[in-house]
Amino acid sequence: MENTPLFWVGFNAFVLVLLLLDLLVFNRKAHVVRMREALGWSAFWIVLSLGFNYLVYRWQGETAALEFLTGYLIEKSLSVDNLFVFLLIFTYFKVPQQYQHKILFWGIIGALVLRAAFILAGAALLAKFHFLLYVLGPSWCTLALRWQPAAASRKLTPTTTPWSSF
């Protein structure tokens, strides 16, 4: 199977349908998500991803399937730290448990939309102004290298919040 625009439109439509089913059908009413339900949904999404990995293996071969699986596992492991951030934010703002799923869902949708917008805008800028690669790349590396030691030296106490450093 070729990576045609039609393929990507179909893939994104499938993901959109799954997200809409999640919000509008399965989780229409706000409720507290219990451990059993959370594990069931996690298993569903993992099995769906592994099924997609199998399709990639059949259509694109072993290398592409291994690349997808590696990327999936990396993203899955990196997403675990987000759970702690969500827990901190929900605790700090005292968000009731029955509303947390809907807030997370719309946060994820917002992140996907903004990520797509920034990727498209960045690609358009780099296509038109190639020199930006030489300006922005080192700038972001320098900023990250200078920020990291400063961030590590800050200590949060019970009287401070994560936002107090801004």
Contact map, one row per residue, 1 for C-alpha under 8 A:
1110000000000000000000000000000000000000000000000000000000110000000000000000000000000000000000000000000000000000000000000000000000000000000000000000000000000000000000
1111001000000000000000000000000000000000000000000000000000000000000000000000000000000000000000000000000000000000000000000000000000000000000000000000000000000000000000
1111101100000000000000000000000000000000000000000000000000000000000000000000000000000000000000000000000000000000000000000000000000000000000000000000000000000000000000
0111111100000000000000000000000000000000000000000000000000000000000000000000000000000000000000000000000000000000000000000000000000000000000000000000000000000000000000
0011111110000000000000000000000000000000000000000000000000000000000000000000000000000000000000000000000000000000000000000000000000000000000000000000000000000000000000
0001111111000000000000000000000000000000000000000000000000000000000000000000000000000000000000000000000000000000000000000000000000000000000000000000000000000000000000
0111111111100000000000000000000000000000000000000000000000000000000000000000000000000000000000000000000000000000000000000000000000000000000000000000000000000000000000
0011111111110000000000000000000000000000000000000000000000000000000000000000000000000000000000000000000000000000000000000000000000000000000000000000000000000000000000
0000111111111000000000000000000000000000000000000000000000000000000000000000000000000000000000000000000000000000000000000000000000000000000000000000000000000000000000
0000011111111100000000000000000000000000000000000000000000000000000000000000000000000000000000000000000000000000000000000000000000000000000000000000000000000000000000
0000001111111110000000000000000000000000000000000000000000000000000000000000000000000000000000000000000000000000000000000000000000000000000000000000000000000000000000
0000000111111111000000000000000000000000000000000000000000000000000000000000000000000000000000000000000000000000000000000000000000000000000000000000000000000000000000
0000000011111111100000000000000000000000000000000000000000000000000000000000000000000000000000000000000000000000000000000000000000000000000000000000000000000000000000
0000000001111111110000000000000000000000000000000000000000000000000000000000000000000000000000000000000000000000000000000000000000000000000000000000000000000000000000
0000000000111111111000000000000000000000000000000000000000000000000000000000000000000000000000000000000000000000000000000000000000000000000000000000000000000000000000
0000000000011111111100000000000000000000000000000000000000000000000000000000000000000000000000000000000000000000000000000000000000000000000000000000000000000000000000
0000000000001111111110000000000000000000000000000000000000000000000000000000000000000000000000000000000000000000000000000000000000000000000000000000000000000000000000
0000000000000111111111000000000000000000000000000000000000000000000000000000000000000000000000000000000000000000000000000000000000000000000000000000000000000000000000
0000000000000011111111100000000000000000000000000000000000000000000000000000000000000000000000000000000000000000000000000000000000000000000000000000000000000000000000
0000000000000001111111111000000000000000000000000000000000000000000000000000000000000000000000000000000000000000000000000000000000000000000000000000000000000000000000
0000000000000000111111111100000000000000000000000000000000000000000000000000000000000000000000000000000000000000000000000000000000000000000000000000000000000000000000
0000000000000000011111111110000000000000000000000000000000000000000000000000000000000000000000000000000000000000000000000000000000000000000000000000000000000000000000
0000000000000000001111111111000000000000000000000000000000000000000000000000000000000000000000000000010010000000000000000000000000000000000000000000000000000000000000
0000000000000000000111111111000000000000000000000000000000000000000000000000000000000000000000000000000000000000000000000000000000000000000000000000000000000000000000
0000000000000000000111111111000000000000000000000000000000000000000000000000000000000000000000000000000000000000000000000000000000000000000000000000000000000000000000
0000000000000000000011111111000000000000000000000000000000000000000000000000000000000000000000000000000000000000000000000000000000000000000000000000000000000000000000
0000000000000000000001111111111000000000000000000000000000000000000000000000000000000000000000000000000000000000000000000000000000000000000000000000000000000000000000
0000000000000000000000111111110000000000000000000000000000000000000000000000000000000000000000000000000000000000000000000000000000000000000000000000000000000000000000
0000000000000000000000000011111000000000000000000000000000000000000000000000000000000000000000000000000000000000000000000000000000000000000000000000000000000000000000
0000000000000000000000000011111100000000000000000000000000000000000000000000000000000000000000000110110000000000000000000000000000000000000000000000000000000000000000
0000000000000000000000000010111110000000000000000000000000000000000000000000000000000000000000001110000000000000000000000000000000000000000000000000000000000000000000
0000000000000000000000000000011111000000000000000000000000000000000000000000000000000000000000001110000000000000000000000000000000000000000000000000000000000000000000
0000000000000000000000000000001111101100000000000000000000000000000000000000000000000000000000001100100000000000000000000000000000000000000000000000000000000000000000
0000000000000000000000000000000111111100000000000000000000000000000000000000000000000000000000000000000000000000000000000000000000000000000000000000000000000000000000
0000000000000000000000000000000011111110000000000000000000000000000000000000000000000000000000000000000000000000000000000000000000000000000000000000000000000000000000
0000000000000000000000000000000001111111000000000000000000000000000000000000000000000000000000000000000000000000000000000000000000000000000000000000000000000000000000
0000000000000000000000000000000011111111100000000000000000000000000000000000000000000000000000000000000000000000000000000000000000000000000000000000000000000000000000
0000000000000000000000000000000011111111110000000000000000000000000000000000000000000000000000000000000000000000000000000000000000000000000000000000000000000000000000
0000000000000000000000000000000000111111111000000000000000000000000000000000000000000000000000000000000000000000000000000000000000000000000000000000000000000000000000
0000000000000000000000000000000000011111111100000000000000000000000000000000000000000000000000000000000000000000000000000000000000000000000000000000000000000000000000
0000000000000000000000000000000000001111111110000000000000000000000000000000000000000000000000000000000000000000000000000000000000000000000000000000000000000000000000
0000000000000000000000000000000000000111111111000000000000000000000000000000000000000000000000000000000000000000000000000000000000000000000000000000000000000000000000
0000000000000000000000000000000000000011111111100000000000000000000000000000000000000000000000000000000000000000000000000000000000000000000000000000000000000000000000
0000000000000000000000000000000000000001111111110000000000000000000000000000000000000000000000000000000000000000000000000000000000000000000000000000000000000000000000
0000000000000000000000000000000000000000111111111000000000000000000000000000000000000000000000000000000000000000000000000000000000000000000000000000000000000000000000
0000000000000000000000000000000000000000011111111100000000000000000000000000000000000000000000000000000000000000000000000000000000000000000000000000000000000000000000
0000000000000000000000000000000000000000001111111110000000000000000000000000000000000000000000000000000000000000000000000000000000000000000000000000000000000000000000
0000000000000000000000000000000000000000000111111111000000000000000000000000000000000000000000000000000000000000000000000000000000000000000000000000000000000000000000
0000000000000000000000000000000000000000000011111111100000000000000000000000000000000000000000000000000000000000000000000000000000000000000000000000000000000000000000
0000000000000000000000000000000000000000000001111111110000000000000010000000000000000000000000000000000000000000000000000000000000000000000000000000000000000000000000
0000000000000000000000000000000000000000000000111111111000000000000000000000000000000000000000000000000000000000000000000000000000000000000000000000000000000000000000
0000000000000000000000000000000000000000000000011111111100000000000000000000000000000000000000000000000000000000000000000000000000000000000000000000000000000000000000
0000000000000000000000000000000000000000000000001111111110000000100110000000000000000000000000000000000000000000000000000000000000000000000000000000000000000000000000
0000000000000000000000000000000000000000000000000111111111000000100000000000000000000000000000000000000000000000000000000000000000000000000000000000000000000000000000
0000000000000000000000000000000000000000000000000011111111100000000000000000000000000000000000000000000000000000000000000000000000000000000000000000000000000000000000
0000000000000000000000000000000000000000000000000001111111111001100100000000000000000000000000000000000000000000000000000000000000000000000000000000000000000000000000
0000000000000000000000000000000000000000000000000000111111111111100000000000000000000000000000000000000000000000000000000000000000000000000000000000000000000000000000
0000000000000000000000000000000000000000000000000000011111111000000000000000000000000000000000000000000000000000000000000000000000000000000000000000000000000000000000
1000000000000000000000000000000000000000000000000000001111111000000000000000000000000000000000000000000000000000000000000000000000000000000000000000000000000000000000
1000000000000000000000000000000000000000000000000000000111111111100000000000000000000000000000000000000000000000000000000000000000000000000000000000000000000000000000
0000000000000000000000000000000000000000000000000000000111111111100000000000000000000000000000000000000000000000000000000000000000000000000000000000000000000000000000
0000000000000000000000000000000000000000000000000000000010011111110000000000000000000000000000000000000000000000000000000000000000000000000000000000000000000000000000
0000000000000000000000000000000000000000000000000000000010011111111000000000000000000000000000000000000000000000000000000000000000000000000000000000000000000000000000
0000000000000000000000000000000000000000000000000000000110011111111100000000000000000000000000000000000000000000000000000000000000000000000000000000000000000000000000
0000000000000000000000000000000000000000000000000000110110011111111110000000000000000000000000000000000000000000000000000000000000000000000000000000000000000000000000
0000000000000000000000000000000000000000000000000000000000000111111111000000000000000000000000000000000000000000000000000000000000000000000000000000000000000000000000
0000000000000000000000000000000000000000000000000000000000000011111111100000000000000000000000000000000000000000000000000000000000000000000000000000000000000000000000
0000000000000000000000000000000000000000000000000000100100000001111111110000000000000000000000000000000000000000000000000000000000000000000000000000000000000000000000
0000000000000000000000000000000000000000000000000100100000000000111111111000000000000000000000000000000000000000000000000000000000000000000000000000000000000000000000
0000000000000000000000000000000000000000000000000000000000000000011111111100000000000000000000000000000000000000000000000000000000000000000000000000000000000000000000
0000000000000000000000000000000000000000000000000000000000000000001111111110000000000000000000000000000000000000000000000000000000000000000000000000000000000000000000
0000000000000000000000000000000000000000000000000000000000000000000111111111000000000000000000000000000000000000000000000000000000000000000000000000000000000000000000
0000000000000000000000000000000000000000000000000000000000000000000011111111100000000000000000000000000000000000000000000000000000000000000000000000000000000000000000
0000000000000000000000000000000000000000000000000000000000000000000001111111110000000000000000000000000000000000000000000000000000000000000000000000000000000000000000
0000000000000000000000000000000000000000000000000000000000000000000000111111111000000000000000000000000000000000000000000000000000000000000000000000000000000000000000
0000000000000000000000000000000000000000000000000000000000000000000000011111111100000000000000000000000000000000000000000000000000000000000000000000000000000000000000
0000000000000000000000000000000000000000000000000000000000000000000000001111111100000000000000000000000000000000000000000000000000000000000000000000000000000000000000
0000000000000000000000000000000000000000000000000000000000000000000000000111111111000000000000000000000000000000000000000000000000000000000000000000000000000000000000
0000000000000000000000000000000000000000000000000000000000000000000000000011111111100000000000000000000000000000000000000000000000000000000000000000000000000000000000
0000000000000000000000000000000000000000000000000000000000000000000000000001111111110000000000000000000000000000000000000000000000000000000000000000000000000000000000
0000000000000000000000000000000000000000000000000000000000000000000000000000011111111000000000000000000000000000000000000000000000000000000000000000000000000000000000
0000000000000000000000000000000000000000000000000000000000000000000000000000011111111100000000000000000000000000000000000000000000000000000000000000000000000000000000
0000000000000000000000000000000000000000000000000000000000000000000000000000001111111110000000000000000000000000000000000000000000000000000000000000000000000000000000
0000000000000000000000000000000000000000000000000000000000000000000000000000000111111111000000000000000000000000000000000000000000000000000000000000000000000000000000
0000000000000000000000000000000000000000000000000000000000000000000000000000000011111111100000000000000000000000000000000000000000000000000000000000000000000000000000
0000000000000000000000000000000000000000000000000000000000000000000000000000000001111111110000000000000000000000000000000000000000000000000000000000000000000000000000
0000000000000000000000000000000000000000000000000000000000000000000000000000000000111111111000000000000000000000000000000000000000000000000000000000000000000000000000
0000000000000000000000000000000000000000000000000000000000000000000000000000000000011111111100000000000000000000000000000000000000000000000000000000000000000000000000
0000000000000000000000000000000000000000000000000000000000000000000000000000000000001111111110000000000000000000000000000000000000000000000000000000000000000000000000
0000000000000000000000000000000000000000000000000000000000000000000000000000000000000111111111100001000000000000000000000000000000000000000000000000000000000000000000
0000000000000000000000000000000000000000000000000000000000000000000000000000000000000011111111100000000000000000000000000000000000000000000000000000000000000000000000
0000000000000000000000000000000000000000000000000000000000000000000000000000000000000001111111000000000000000000000000000000000000000000000000000000000000000000000000
0000000000000000000000000000000000000000000000000000000000000000000000000000000000000000111111100000000000000000000000000000000000000000000000000000000000000000000000
0000000000000000000000000000000000000000000000000000000000000000000000000000000000000000011111110000000000000000000000000000000000000000000000000000000000000000000000
0000000000000000000000000000000000000000000000000000000000000000000000000000000000000000011011111011000000000000000000000000000000000000000000000000000000000000000000
0000000000000000000000000000000000000000000000000000000000000000000000000000000000000000000001111111000000000000000000000000000000000000000000000000000000000000000000
0000000000000000000000000000001110000000000000000000000000000000000000000000000000000000000000111111100000000000000000000000000000000000000000000000000000000000000000
0000000000000000000000000000011110000000000000000000000000000000000000000000000000000000000000011111100000000000000000000000000000000000000000000000000000000000000000
0000000000000000000000000000011100000000000000000000000000000000000000000000000000000000000000111111111000000000000000000000000000000000000000000000000000000000000000
0000000000000000000000000000000000000000000000000000000000000000000000000000000000000000010000111111111100000000000000000000000000000000000000000000000000000000000000
0000000000000000000000000000010010000000000000000000000000000000000000000000000000000000000000001111111110000000000000000000000000000000000000000000000000000000000000
0000000000000000000000100000010000000000000000000000000000000000000000000000000000000000000000000011111111000000000000000000000000000000000000000000000000000000000000
0000000000000000000000000000000000000000000000000000000000000000000000000000000000000000000000000011111111100000000000000000000000000000000000000000000000000000000000
0000000000000000000000000000000000000000000000000000000000000000000000000000000000000000000000000001111111110000000000000000000000000000000000000000000000000000000000
0000000000000000000000100000000000000000000000000000000000000000000000000000000000000000000000000000111111111000000000000000000000000000000000000000000000000000000000
0000000000000000000000000000000000000000000000000000000000000000000000000000000000000000000000000000011111111100000000000000000000000000000000000000000000000000000000
0000000000000000000000000000000000000000000000000000000000000000000000000000000000000000000000000000001111111110000000000000000000000000000000000000000000000000000000
0000000000000000000000000000000000000000000000000000000000000000000000000000000000000000000000000000000111111111000000000000000000000000000000000000000000000000000000
0000000000000000000000000000000000000000000000000000000000000000000000000000000000000000000000000000000011111111100000000000000000000000000000000000000000000000000000
0000000000000000000000000000000000000000000000000000000000000000000000000000000000000000000000000000000001111111110000000000000000000000000000000000000000000000000000
0000000000000000000000000000000000000000000000000000000000000000000000000000000000000000000000000000000000111111111000000000000000000000000000000000000000000000000000
0000000000000000000000000000000000000000000000000000000000000000000000000000000000000000000000000000000000011111111100000000000000000000000000000000000000000000000000
0000000000000000000000000000000000000000000000000000000000000000000000000000000000000000000000000000000000001111111110000000000000000000000000000000000000000000000000
0000000000000000000000000000000000000000000000000000000000000000000000000000000000000000000000000000000000000111111111000000000000000000000000000000000000000000000000
0000000000000000000000000000000000000000000000000000000000000000000000000000000000000000000000000000000000000011111111100000000000000000000000000000000000000000000000
0000000000000000000000000000000000000000000000000000000000000000000000000000000000000000000000000000000000000001111111110000000000000000000000000000000000000000000000
0000000000000000000000000000000000000000000000000000000000000000000000000000000000000000000000000000000000000000111111111000000000000000000000000000000000000000000000
0000000000000000000000000000000000000000000000000000000000000000000000000000000000000000000000000000000000000000011111111100000000000000000000000000000000000000000000
0000000000000000000000000000000000000000000000000000000000000000000000000000000000000000000000000000000000000000001111111110000000000000000000000000000000000000000000
0000000000000000000000000000000000000000000000000000000000000000000000000000000000000000000000000000000000000000000111111111000000000000000000000000000000000000000000
0000000000000000000000000000000000000000000000000000000000000000000000000000000000000000000000000000000000000000000011111111100000000000000000000000000000000000000000
0000000000000000000000000000000000000000000000000000000000000000000000000000000000000000000000000000000000000000000001111111110000000000000000000000000000000000000000
0000000000000000000000000000000000000000000000000000000000000000000000000000000000000000000000000000000000000000000000111111111000000000000000000000000000000000000000
0000000000000000000000000000000000000000000000000000000000000000000000000000000000000000000000000000000000000000000000011111111100000000000000000000000000000000000000
0000000000000000000000000000000000000000000000000000000000000000000000000000000000000000000000000000000000000000000000001111111111010000000000000000000000000000000000
0000000000000000000000000000000000000000000000000000000000000000000000000000000000000000000000000000000000000000000000000111111111111000000000000000000000000000000000
0000000000000000000000000000000000000000000000000000000000000000000000000000000000000000000000000000000000000000000000000011111111000000000000000000000000000000000000
0000000000000000000000000000000000000000000000000000000000000000000000000000000000000000000000000000000000000000000000000001111111000000000000000000000000000000000000
0000000000000000000000000000000000000000000000000000000000000000000000000000000000000000000000000000000000000000000000000000111111110000000000000000000000000000000000
0000000000000000000000000000000000000000000000000000000000000000000000000000000000000000000000000000000000000000000000000000111111111100000000000000000000000000000000
0000000000000000000000000000000000000000000000000000000000000000000000000000000000000000000000000000000000000000000000000000010011111110000000000000000000000000000000
0000000000000000000000000000000000000000000000000000000000000000000000000000000000000000000000000000000000000000000000000000110011111111100000000000000000000000000000
0000000000000000000000000000000000000000000000000000000000000000000000000000000000000000000000000000000000000000000000000000010001111111100000000000000000000000000000
0000000000000000000000000000000000000000000000000000000000000000000000000000000000000000000000000000000000000000000000000000000001111111110000000000000000000000000000
0000000000000000000000000000000000000000000000000000000000000000000000000000000000000000000000000000000000000000000000000000000000111111111000000000000000000000000000
0000000000000000000000000000000000000000000000000000000000000000000000000000000000000000000000000000000000000000000000000000000000011111111100000000000000000000000000
0000000000000000000000000000000000000000000000000000000000000000000000000000000000000000000000000000000000000000000000000000000000011111111110000000000000000000000000
0000000000000000000000000000000000000000000000000000000000000000000000000000000000000000000000000000000000000000000000000000000000000111111111000000000000000000000000
0000000000000000000000000000000000000000000000000000000000000000000000000000000000000000000000000000000000000000000000000000000000000011111111100000000000000000000000
0000000000000000000000000000000000000000000000000000000000000000000000000000000000000000000000000000000000000000000000000000000000000001111111110000000000000000000000
0000000000000000000000000000000000000000000000000000000000000000000000000000000000000000000000000000000000000000000000000000000000000000111111111000000000000000000000
0000000000000000000000000000000000000000000000000000000000000000000000000000000000000000000000000000000000000000000000000000000000000000011111111100000000000000000000
0000000000000000000000000000000000000000000000000000000000000000000000000000000000000000000000000000000000000000000000000000000000000000001111111110000000000000000000
0000000000000000000000000000000000000000000000000000000000000000000000000000000000000000000000000000000000000000000000000000000000000000000111111111000000000000000000
0000000000000000000000000000000000000000000000000000000000000000000000000000000000000000000000000000000000000000000000000000000000000000000011111111100000000000000000
0000000000000000000000000000000000000000000000000000000000000000000000000000000000000000000000000000000000000000000000000000000000000000000001111111110000000000000000
0000000000000000000000000000000000000000000000000000000000000000000000000000000000000000000000000000000000000000000000000000000000000000000000111111111000000000000000
0000000000000000000000000000000000000000000000000000000000000000000000000000000000000000000000000000000000000000000000000000000000000000000000011111111100000000000000
0000000000000000000000000000000000000000000000000000000000000000000000000000000000000000000000000000000000000000000000000000000000000000000000001111111110000000000000
0000000000000000000000000000000000000000000000000000000000000000000000000000000000000000000000000000000000000000000000000000000000000000000000000111111111000000000000
0000000000000000000000000000000000000000000000000000000000000000000000000000000000000000000000000000000000000000000000000000000000000000000000000011111111000000000000
0000000000000000000000000000000000000000000000000000000000000000000000000000000000000000000000000000000000000000000000000000000000000000000000000001111111100000000000
0000000000000000000000000000000000000000000000000000000000000000000000000000000000000000000000000000000000000000000000000000000000000000000000000000111111100000000000
0000000000000000000000000000000000000000000000000000000000000000000000000000000000000000000000000000000000000000000000000000000000000000000000000000011111110000000000
0000000000000000000000000000000000000000000000000000000000000000000000000000000000000000000000000000000000000000000000000000000000000000000000000000000111111000000000
0000000000000000000000000000000000000000000000000000000000000000000000000000000000000000000000000000000000000000000000000000000000000000000000000000000001111111110000
0000000000000000000000000000000000000000000000000000000000000000000000000000000000000000000000000000000000000000000000000000000000000000000000000000000000111111100000
0000000000000000000000000000000000000000000000000000000000000000000000000000000000000000000000000000000000000000000000000000000000000000000000000000000000011111100000
0000000000000000000000000000000000000000000000000000000000000000000000000000000000000000000000000000000000000000000000000000000000000000000000000000000000011111100000
0000000000000000000000000000000000000000000000000000000000000000000000000000000000000000000000000000000000000000000000000000000000000000000000000000000000011111110100
0000000000000000000000000000000000000000000000000000000000000000000000000000000000000000000000000000000000000000000000000000000000000000000000000000000000011111111100
0000000000000000000000000000000000000000000000000000000000000000000000000000000000000000000000000000000000000000000000000000000000000000000000000000000000010001111110
0000000000000000000000000000000000000000000000000000000000000000000000000000000000000000000000000000000000000000000000000000000000000000000000000000000000000000111111
0000000000000000000000000000000000000000000000000000000000000000000000000000000000000000000000000000000000000000000000000000000000000000000000000000000000000001111111
0000000000000000000000000000000000000000000000000000000000000000000000000000000000000000000000000000000000000000000000000000000000000000000000000000000000000000011111
0000000000000000000000000000000000000000000000000000000000000000000000000000000000000000000000000000000000000000000000000000000000000000000000000000000000000000001111
